Amino acid sequence: MNVALKNIHKHFGKVHANKGINLTIPSGTIQGILGENGAGKSTLMKILSGFIQADSGSEIILDGKPVVIHSPADAIHHGVGMLHQDPLDFPPMRILDNFLIGRSSGGLFPNRKEVAQDFNRLAQEFDFSFDPDNYVDTLTVGERQQLEIIRLLWLGARILILDEPTTGISASQKIKLFATLKTLAEKGMTIIFVSHKLEDVESLCNQVAVLRAGELVGEMKPPLDTSTLVEMMFGKVVTLGERQPAKTGDTMLDLQNVSLEDARMKIKNINLNVHAGEVIGLAGMEGSGQGMFIRACAGLTRPVGGRVQLKGHDLTGKSYHVYKNAGVNFLPAARLEEGLVPGLSLTDHFVLAEQPRGIFIDRTAGEKLAEDRIKSFNIRGTPLTMVEALSGGNQQRAELALLQSPLSLVLLEHPTRGLDIESVIYIWGKLKERCRQGASIIFISSDLEEILQYSDRVLVFFSGKVSQPIDAANTSVEQLGQLIGGKGWPENGGGSHA
């Protein structure tokens, strides 16, 4: 299906998010959309997929016919489906029930056996592994993305928009996904691939459009010049810079023979000593145990054995609030589900995060605090902006701005998931400031280069096993990838010792 976007404008109050964008995408094309966080990429895609409406004078033309798309239901009726960075699903429901959402035919009581057959066929085609009777809240972020992909295809999407789809899936799943997207494009399907990962765009896309500050600033076809694309995105050359090794202090976190268990796996006898100022990266395929581990360090999951000590104080079995009062803060991957509160403004969040001063809330002081934090953390919003209206990068900056001071231990799940390179550098600059103030950091990432760039030591998780701590400075992406895939482990596997 051919797509033409003509003179697309969108205002949010004083913010001009899309400024007269004109873009043509032929049928069978895999179109890359690049741009820094807040450049207008998601706004443009939400207009095409019916989640928001463009200003008057804007046009969407599909196969030569102007269409009006008022809602996601309208969009899927016209063959347009969007996979969002944070999948739109219902965690308390079963996987098959989520799969059925949005279907307009089949009556009140669809034939679940036939639906399950369709579901299993699509899942096998993508090499995704699901039990349709399980609940969505048992899935990882990557698995939730996979569920949404096959649901949109089943609903009849002929234009498939993917917003940062590779951030929560393994390398093998990404290879399969890319192969499937190429096959769909060969069959005439139009793929729009929104990403900040230049290597993904380079290996997948037939053409690339770059947005900056709401404008379309350039287009390119292969062979792609990545340095030129980066300059288009940011208006300047951006580099990661040198690694910054830690200046470590006394023991901050001490895990002694800690064992963890949930319905899916067991991890036994973890021994780890984390020093003040140190960054520990956790690597592994989604669902390999690192999520359970980091939640145990936050007091959200209770160990079934062993001891947890923070600065010499025994916190074993204590609640999350005891950990938080001891200076432990946890930032989850699901920003809007667990980290922030949709429907509340930035001011509301900053006021709630502060220690109460008296019975009544001082709104004027709250707005002043919000203005200071917005400026300090370079958040693109106002004190009255609702958090769900922020881009992914700005939501992440808002979460960082909510962290207490001082802190002992910062725990982060995918802290830069879906962010552009400049936002990654900025956020890690803020986190390294915490290290210089004496805090320790433990973080999960699916980006191996990020783990090696910013960690001092790395723990690799594989099927409930935990590696010995690895020196990040002397480890390559290839070596880390081998361990994540289960190769190069000692026979006993074992817990980790530091």
C-alpha positions as CSV (number, residue, x, y, z in Angstrom):
1,M,0.0,0.0,0.0
2,N,1.4,3.4,-1.0
3,V,1.5,6.1,1.7
4,A,1.7,9.9,1.2
5,L,1.7,12.3,4.0
6,K,1.2,15.9,2.9
7,N,1.7,19.1,4.8
8,I,1.3,17.4,8.2
9,H,1.1,19.9,11.0
10,K,0.4,19.2,14.7
11,H,0.4,21.7,17.6
12,F,0.2,20.8,21.3
13,G,-0.5,24.2,22.8
14,K,2.6,26.3,22.0
15,V,4.6,23.2,20.9
16,H,4.7,22.7,17.1
17,A,5.5,19.0,17.1
18,N,5.1,18.5,13.3
19,K,5.9,21.3,10.9
20,G,4.5,20.7,7.4
21,I,6.0,17.3,6.8
22,N,5.7,15.8,3.3
23,L,6.7,12.1,3.0
24,T,6.0,9.5,0.3
25,I,6.4,5.8,0.9
26,P,5.9,3.4,-2.0
27,S,4.3,0.0,-1.4
28,G,6.7,-2.7,-0.5
29,T,9.2,-0.3,1.1
30,I,10.8,-0.6,4.5
31,Q,10.9,3.1,5.5
32,G,13.2,4.1,8.3
33,I,12.3,7.1,10.4
34,L,15.2,8.6,12.4
35,G,15.4,11.5,14.8
36,E,16.3,12.4,18.3
37,N,13.8,12.0,21.1
38,G,11.2,14.8,20.8
39,A,11.9,15.3,17.1
40,G,8.3,14.5,16.2
41,K,8.6,10.9,15.0
42,S,6.1,9.4,17.3
43,T,3.6,12.3,16.8
44,L,3.8,11.7,13.0
45,M,3.2,8.0,13.4
46,K,0.4,8.5,15.9
47,I,-1.3,10.7,13.3
48,L,-1.0,8.0,10.6
49,S,-2.3,5.3,13.1
50,G,-5.2,7.4,14.4
51,F,-4.2,7.9,18.0
52,I,-4.1,11.7,17.5
53,Q,-5.4,13.9,14.7
54,A,-3.4,16.3,12.6
55,D,-4.2,20.0,12.4
56,S,-6.5,21.2,9.6
57,G,-4.9,21.3,6.1
58,S,-3.0,18.1,6.7
59,E,-3.6,15.1,4.3
60,I,-3.1,11.3,4.5
61,I,-3.3,9.6,1.2
62,L,-3.3,5.7,0.9
63,D,-3.1,4.2,-2.5
64,G,-3.9,7.5,-4.1
65,K,-7.1,8.1,-2.0
66,P,-7.4,10.7,0.7
67,V,-8.5,9.2,4.0
68,V,-9.6,10.6,7.3
69,I,-8.4,8.5,10.3
70,H,-10.1,9.5,13.6
71,S,-9.1,6.5,15.7
72,P,-6.9,3.4,15.8
73,A,-10.1,1.4,14.8
74,D,-10.3,3.6,11.6
75,A,-6.6,3.1,11.0
76,I,-6.8,-0.7,11.1
77,H,-9.9,-0.5,8.9
78,H,-7.7,1.2,6.4
79,G,-4.9,-1.4,7.0
80,V,-2.7,0.7,9.3
81,G,-1.4,-0.8,12.5
82,M,1.1,0.5,15.0
83,L,3.3,-1.3,17.5
84,H,4.2,1.2,20.2
85,Q,7.4,1.3,22.1
86,D,5.4,0.5,25.3
87,P,2.9,-2.2,24.0
88,L,-0.8,-1.4,24.4
89,D,-2.1,-4.5,26.1
90,F,-4.0,-5.6,29.3
91,P,-1.6,-7.4,31.7
92,P,-4.3,-9.0,33.9
93,M,-5.8,-10.8,30.8
94,R,-4.8,-14.0,29.1
95,I,-2.6,-13.8,26.0
96,L,-5.3,-15.1,23.7
97,D,-7.8,-12.6,25.0
98,N,-5.3,-9.8,24.3
99,F,-4.8,-11.2,20.8
100,L,-8.6,-11.0,20.2
101,I,-8.8,-7.3,21.1
102,G,-9.8,-5.0,18.2
103,R,-11.4,-7.7,16.1
104,S,-14.5,-6.4,14.5
105,S,-16.0,-9.7,13.3
106,G,-16.7,-13.0,15.0
107,G,-19.6,-11.9,17.2
108,L,-19.6,-11.8,21.0
109,F,-18.4,-15.4,21.3
110,P,-15.6,-16.0,18.7
111,N,-14.5,-19.5,18.0
112,R,-11.5,-19.7,20.4
113,K,-10.2,-22.9,18.9
114,E,-9.9,-21.3,15.4
115,V,-8.4,-18.1,16.9
116,A,-5.8,-20.2,18.8
117,Q,-4.9,-21.9,15.6
118,D,-4.3,-18.6,13.9
119,F,-2.4,-17.4,16.9
120,N,-0.1,-20.4,17.0
121,R,0.5,-20.2,13.2
122,L,1.6,-16.6,13.4
123,A,3.7,-17.2,16.5
124,Q,5.5,-20.0,14.8
125,E,6.1,-18.0,11.6
126,F,7.9,-15.4,13.7
127,D,9.6,-18.0,15.9
128,F,7.9,-16.5,19.0
129,S,7.2,-18.8,21.9
130,F,3.9,-18.3,23.7
131,D,1.3,-20.3,25.7
132,P,-2.0,-18.5,24.7
133,D,-3.6,-19.5,28.0
134,N,-0.9,-17.7,30.1
135,Y,-1.4,-14.2,31.4
136,V,0.2,-11.1,29.8
137,D,1.7,-10.0,33.1
138,T,4.0,-13.1,32.9
139,L,5.6,-11.8,29.7
140,T,8.8,-9.7,29.4
141,V,8.6,-6.4,27.6
142,G,10.1,-8.1,24.5
143,E,7.4,-10.8,24.5
144,R,4.7,-8.2,24.8
145,Q,6.1,-6.5,21.7
146,Q,6.0,-9.8,19.9
147,L,2.4,-10.4,20.9
148,E,1.4,-7.0,19.5
149,I,3.1,-7.6,16.2
150,I,1.2,-10.8,15.4
151,R,-2.1,-9.3,16.7
152,L,-1.8,-6.4,14.2
153,L,-1.0,-8.7,11.3
154,W,-3.9,-10.9,12.2
155,L,-6.2,-7.8,12.2
156,G,-5.2,-7.2,8.6
157,A,-2.5,-4.5,8.8
158,R,-1.0,-3.8,5.4
159,I,1.0,-0.8,6.7
160,L,2.9,-1.8,9.8
161,I,4.5,0.9,12.0
162,L,7.1,-0.3,14.5
163,D,8.3,2.1,17.1
164,E,11.7,1.0,18.5
165,P,10.8,-2.7,18.1
166,T,14.3,-4.2,18.7
167,T,14.9,-2.7,22.1
168,G,13.3,-5.6,24.1
169,I,14.2,-8.6,22.1
170,S,17.2,-10.9,21.8
171,A,19.7,-10.9,18.9
172,S,18.2,-14.1,17.5
173,Q,14.7,-12.7,17.7
174,K,15.8,-9.5,15.9
175,I,17.3,-11.6,13.1
176,K,14.0,-13.4,12.7
177,L,12.0,-10.2,12.9
178,F,14.1,-8.5,10.2
179,A,13.8,-11.5,7.9
180,T,10.0,-11.5,8.4
181,L,9.7,-7.7,7.8
182,K,11.7,-8.1,4.5
183,T,9.4,-11.0,3.5
184,L,6.3,-8.9,4.2
185,A,7.7,-6.0,2.2
186,E,8.4,-8.3,-0.8
187,K,4.7,-9.2,-0.7
188,G,3.8,-5.5,-1.0
189,M,3.3,-4.6,2.6
190,T,4.6,-1.2,3.7
191,I,6.8,-1.2,6.8
192,I,7.6,2.0,8.7
193,F,10.5,1.4,11.1
194,V,11.0,4.1,13.8
195,S,14.4,3.7,15.5
196,H,17.3,5.5,17.1
197,K,19.7,2.5,16.2
198,L,21.6,3.4,13.1
199,E,22.8,-0.1,12.6
200,D,19.3,-1.5,12.6
201,V,18.1,1.1,10.0
202,E,21.2,0.5,7.9
203,S,20.7,-3.3,7.8
204,L,16.9,-3.2,7.2
205,C,15.6,-0.1,5.5
206,N,15.2,0.7,1.8
207,Q,15.0,4.5,2.5
208,V,15.4,6.7,5.5
209,A,13.8,10.0,6.5
210,V,15.3,12.1,9.3
211,L,13.3,14.5,11.5
212,R,14.7,17.2,13.7
213,A,12.7,19.6,15.9
214,G,9.4,18.7,14.1
215,E,10.7,19.1,10.5
216,L,11.8,16.7,7.8
217,V,15.4,17.7,7.4
218,G,16.6,15.0,4.9
219,E,16.1,11.7,3.2
220,M,18.6,9.0,2.1
221,K,18.7,5.7,0.3
222,P,21.4,2.9,0.7
223,P,24.3,2.9,0.9
224,L,23.7,5.0,4.1
225,D,26.3,7.4,5.4
226,T,25.8,7.0,9.2
227,S,27.9,10.1,10.1
228,T,25.7,12.2,7.8
229,L,22.6,10.7,9.3
230,V,23.9,11.6,12.8
231,E,24.6,15.1,11.8
232,M,21.1,15.4,10.3
233,M,19.5,14.1,13.5
234,F,21.4,16.4,15.9
235,G,22.8,19.2,13.8
236,K,26.3,18.2,15.0
237,V,28.7,15.3,15.3
238,V,28.0,13.1,18.4
239,T,30.4,10.6,19.9
240,L,30.2,8.4,23.0
241,G,33.6,9.5,24.4
242,E,36.0,7.5,26.5
243,R,35.0,5.0,29.2
244,Q,35.0,6.4,32.7
245,P,36.3,3.8,35.1
246,A,34.9,4.0,38.7
247,K,36.7,5.5,41.7
248,T,35.3,2.9,44.1
249,G,34.9,3.2,47.9
250,D,33.7,1.0,50.7
251,T,31.3,-1.9,50.2
252,M,27.8,-0.6,49.4
253,L,25.8,-3.9,48.7
254,D,26.8,-7.3,49.9
255,L,24.9,-10.4,48.8
256,Q,25.8,-13.6,50.6
257,N,24.6,-16.9,49.1
258,V,21.4,-15.3,48.0
259,S,18.9,-17.6,46.3
260,L,15.9,-16.4,44.3
261,E,12.8,-18.3,43.0
262,D,9.7,-17.6,41.0
263,A,7.3,-19.7,39.0
264,R,9.7,-19.8,36.0
265,M,13.1,-20.4,37.5
266,K,15.5,-20.6,40.4
267,I,18.8,-18.8,41.0
268,K,21.1,-20.2,43.7
269,N,23.9,-18.9,45.8
270,I,24.7,-15.5,44.4
271,N,27.6,-13.8,46.1
272,L,28.4,-10.3,45.1
273,N,30.1,-7.3,46.7
274,V,29.3,-3.9,45.1
275,H,31.4,-0.9,46.0
276,A,30.4,2.8,46.3
277,G,30.8,4.5,43.0
278,E,30.8,1.2,41.0
279,V,28.5,0.4,38.0
280,I,27.4,-3.3,37.6
281,G,25.8,-4.2,34.3
282,L,23.4,-7.2,34.0
283,A,23.4,-8.9,30.6
284,G,21.3,-11.8,29.3
285,M,18.3,-12.7,27.2
286,E,15.0,-11.4,28.4
287,G,13.6,-13.6,31.2
288,S,17.0,-15.1,32.1
289,G,16.7,-14.0,35.8
290,Q,18.2,-10.5,35.8
291,G,14.8,-8.9,36.4
292,M,14.2,-11.1,39.4
293,F,17.7,-10.3,40.7
294,I,17.4,-6.5,40.4
295,R,14.0,-6.6,42.1
296,A,15.6,-8.5,45.0
297,C,18.2,-5.8,45.3
298,A,15.3,-3.3,45.5
299,G,13.3,-5.2,48.2
300,L,10.5,-6.0,45.7
301,T,11.4,-9.7,45.6
302,R,12.3,-11.5,48.8
303,P,15.2,-14.1,48.6
304,V,14.4,-17.7,49.6
305,G,17.9,-18.0,51.1
306,G,21.0,-16.0,51.9
307,R,21.6,-12.4,53.2
308,V,21.3,-8.9,51.7
309,Q,23.3,-6.2,53.4
310,L,23.5,-2.5,52.5
311,K,26.3,-0.5,54.1
312,G,26.6,-3.2,56.7
313,H,22.9,-3.2,57.7
314,D,21.0,-6.4,57.2
315,L,18.0,-5.8,54.9
316,T,17.1,-9.5,54.3
317,G,13.4,-9.9,54.0
318,K,12.7,-6.2,54.5
319,S,10.0,-4.4,52.5
320,Y,10.6,-2.1,49.5
321,H,9.9,0.9,51.7
322,V,12.7,0.0,54.1
323,Y,15.1,-0.3,51.2
324,K,13.9,3.0,49.8
325,N,14.4,4.7,53.2
326,A,17.9,3.3,53.2
327,G,18.7,5.1,50.0
328,V,17.8,2.5,47.4
329,N,15.8,3.7,44.3
330,F,14.5,1.5,41.5
331,L,13.5,2.8,38.0
332,P,11.6,0.1,36.1
333,A,11.6,-0.4,32.3
334,A,7.8,0.1,32.1
335,R,7.9,3.9,32.6
336,L,4.1,4.6,32.5
337,E,3.0,1.4,34.1
338,E,5.4,1.4,37.1
339,G,7.6,4.4,37.1
340,L,5.3,7.4,36.5
341,V,1.6,8.1,37.0
342,P,-0.4,8.9,33.8
343,G,-2.9,11.7,34.4
344,L,-0.5,13.6,36.7
345,S,1.6,16.5,35.7
346,L,5.4,17.0,36.1
347,T,4.6,19.3,39.1
348,D,2.4,16.6,40.7
349,H,5.3,14.1,40.4
350,F,7.9,16.3,41.9
351,V,5.7,17.3,44.8
352,L,4.8,13.7,45.5
353,A,8.5,12.7,45.4
354,E,9.5,15.2,48.0
355,Q,9.2,14.7,51.8
356,P,5.9,16.4,52.9
357,R,6.3,19.8,54.6
358,G,3.1,20.3,56.6
359,I,-0.5,19.3,55.9
360,F,-1.1,21.3,52.8
361,I,0.6,21.2,49.4
362,D,2.3,24.5,48.4
363,R,1.5,24.6,44.6
364,T,3.6,27.7,44.0
365,A,6.6,26.0,45.5
366,G,5.8,22.8,43.6
367,E,5.8,24.6,40.3
368,K,9.1,26.4,41.1
369,L,10.6,23.0,42.0
370,A,9.3,21.6,38.7
371,E,10.8,24.5,36.7
372,D,14.1,23.9,38.4
373,R,14.1,20.2,37.7
374,I,12.9,20.6,34.1
375,K,15.8,23.0,33.5
376,S,18.4,20.9,35.3
377,F,17.5,17.7,33.5
378,N,16.7,19.3,30.1
379,I,13.1,18.0,30.0
380,R,11.1,19.2,27.0
381,G,7.9,20.1,28.8
382,T,6.4,22.5,31.3
383,P,5.4,22.1,34.9
384,L,1.8,21.4,33.8
385,T,2.7,18.8,31.1
386,M,1.2,15.4,31.7
387,V,3.8,12.7,31.8
388,E,2.1,10.6,29.2
389,A,2.5,13.5,26.8
390,L,6.3,13.4,27.1
391,S,8.5,11.5,24.6
392,G,10.2,8.4,25.8
393,G,13.5,10.2,26.4
394,N,11.8,13.0,28.4
395,Q,9.9,10.5,30.5
396,Q,13.2,8.9,31.3
397,R,14.7,12.2,32.2
398,A,11.7,12.9,34.4
399,E,12.2,9.6,36.3
400,L,15.9,10.5,36.9
401,A,14.8,14.0,38.1
402,L,12.6,12.2,40.7
403,L,15.5,10.3,42.3
404,Q,16.2,11.1,45.9
405,S,19.4,12.8,47.2
406,P,21.6,11.4,48.5
407,L,21.3,7.8,47.3
408,S,23.2,4.6,48.2
409,L,22.1,2.3,45.3
410,V,20.4,3.1,42.0
411,L,18.7,0.2,40.2
412,L,17.6,0.6,36.6
413,E,15.9,-1.6,34.1
414,H,16.8,-0.7,30.5
415,P,17.5,3.0,31.4
416,T,18.0,4.0,27.8
417,R,15.6,1.8,26.0
418,G,14.3,3.5,22.9
419,L,16.5,6.6,23.3
420,D,18.7,8.4,20.8
421,I,22.5,8.5,21.3
422,E,22.5,12.1,22.6
423,S,19.9,11.2,25.2
424,V,21.9,8.1,26.2
425,I,25.0,10.2,26.7
426,Y,23.1,12.8,28.7
427,I,21.4,10.2,31.0
428,W,24.6,8.4,31.7
429,G,26.3,11.7,32.4
430,K,23.6,12.2,35.1
431,L,24.0,8.7,36.5
432,K,27.8,9.0,36.6
433,E,27.3,12.1,38.7
434,R,25.6,9.9,41.2
435,C,28.5,7.5,41.2
436,R,30.9,10.4,41.9
437,Q,28.6,11.3,44.9
438,G,29.2,7.8,46.3
439,A,26.2,5.8,44.9
440,S,26.4,2.4,43.3
441,I,24.5,1.5,40.1
442,I,23.1,-1.8,39.0
443,F,21.4,-1.8,35.6
444,I,19.9,-4.1,33.0
445,S,20.3,-3.5,29.3
446,S,19.8,-5.5,26.1
447,D,22.4,-3.2,24.4
448,L,25.7,-5.0,24.8
449,E,27.7,-1.9,23.7
450,E,26.0,0.1,26.4
451,I,26.8,-2.4,29.0
452,L,30.5,-2.5,28.1
453,Q,30.7,1.3,27.7
454,Y,29.2,2.2,31.1
455,S,29.8,-0.8,33.4
456,D,32.8,-1.5,35.6
457,R,31.9,-5.1,36.0
458,V,29.2,-7.3,34.3
459,L,27.1,-10.2,35.4
460,V,25.7,-12.5,32.7
461,F,22.5,-14.4,33.3
462,F,21.6,-17.5,31.4
463,S,18.7,-19.8,32.2
464,G,18.9,-19.1,36.0
465,K,22.7,-19.2,36.1
466,V,24.8,-16.2,37.0
467,S,28.4,-15.7,35.8
468,Q,31.4,-14.6,37.7
469,P,31.7,-10.8,37.6
470,I,33.5,-9.8,34.3
471,D,35.8,-6.8,33.9
472,A,33.9,-4.7,31.3
473,A,37.0,-2.9,30.1
474,N,38.6,-6.2,28.9
475,T,35.6,-7.8,27.4
476,S,34.3,-7.6,23.8
477,V,30.8,-7.6,22.5
478,E,31.5,-10.9,20.9
479,Q,32.6,-12.5,24.2
480,L,29.6,-11.2,26.0
481,G,27.3,-12.4,23.3
482,Q,28.8,-15.9,23.5
483,L,28.1,-16.0,27.3
484,I,24.5,-14.7,26.8
485,G,23.9,-17.5,24.3
486,G,25.1,-20.1,26.8
487,K,28.6,-20.7,25.4
488,G,31.8,-20.6,27.4
489,W,30.3,-21.3,30.8
490,P,32.1,-23.6,33.3
491,E,30.5,-27.0,33.8
492,N,29.0,-26.2,37.2
493,G,27.5,-22.8,36.0
494,G,27.4,-21.6,39.6
495,G,26.5,-18.4,41.4
496,S,28.7,-15.4,41.2
497,H,31.5,-14.4,43.5
498,A,33.2,-11.0,43.8
